[in-house]
Amino acid sequence: MKGQDIVVLLKLISLENELRYRQGDALKEDDALSVRGLAKSLGISKSEISLSLNRSLYSGLAFKDLQSGRPVASRRVLCDFMLRGLKYVFPVHPGPLIRGLPTSFHAPVLQGQLLYQMEYPYVWPHAEGKVTGQAIEPLFKSVPMAVQRDLFLYEFLALVDAIRTGAAREMHLAQQILRERLGV
């Protein structure tokens, strides 16, 4: 398992959520859910997307849709893994102060939810970032670019980082919100 596998699965869920809100547009759906579409939106090569989907299918984090044959994220299994194992498989070691995009408790999805006192917020390093904070390595290097185009994905990955970085109370809140957003 690689960090990009989680990013790809959360992107699939993000696309499902977006399509629900927009109701339809089959042509764009086919394009967005293709290996090429995923590669373009995530900044990950087509071969890495393909390998990632195969790993996820093998591990049970995804399954093939019977009608379309496309991989679909298994929301319940993925949620269970993210809530219980992700913190240990992909631990966080905050780095130096750097400009970037806010994540964890400082991302918009969790802003104002907790009185979380830190001198500097956690950020994903990004040259165009507007916030100076303590660097956190994203699950994959292209995450800062990908989340700027996809609000659902940004929320999912910020919640995942809150689980990876938080103490018990903060982690519990992030887990609760993540469950709601995943619909499990």
CORNORBEL-V579462 format. One record per backbone hydrogen bond with DSSP energy under -1.0 kcal/mol. CO is the residue of the C=O (numbers start at 1). NH is the residue of the N-H. If there is no record, write none. Layout:
CO/NH
CO/NH
This chain:
2/5
3/7
4/8
5/9
6/10
7/11
8/12
9/13
10/14
11/15
12/16
13/17
14/18
15/19
16/20
17/21
18/22
19/23
25/29
26/30
27/31
28/32
29/33
34/38
35/39
36/40
37/41
38/42
39/43
39/44
45/49
46/50
47/51
48/52
49/53
50/54
51/55
52/56
53/57
54/58
55/59
56/61
56/62
61/74
63/72
65/69
70/65
72/63
73/75
74/78
75/79
76/80
77/81
78/82
79/83
80/84
81/85
81/86
85/88
85/89
86/90
96/135
98/133
99/126
100/131
101/124
103/106
104/107
107/110
107/111
110/113
114/116
121/134
122/103
123/136
124/101
126/129
131/100
133/98
134/123
135/95
140/143
142/146
143/147
146/149
150/154
151/155
152/156
153/157
154/158
155/159
156/160
157/161
158/162
159/163
160/164
161/165
162/166
167/171
168/172
169/173
170/174
171/175
172/176
173/177
174/178
175/179
176/180
177/181
178/182
179/183
179/184
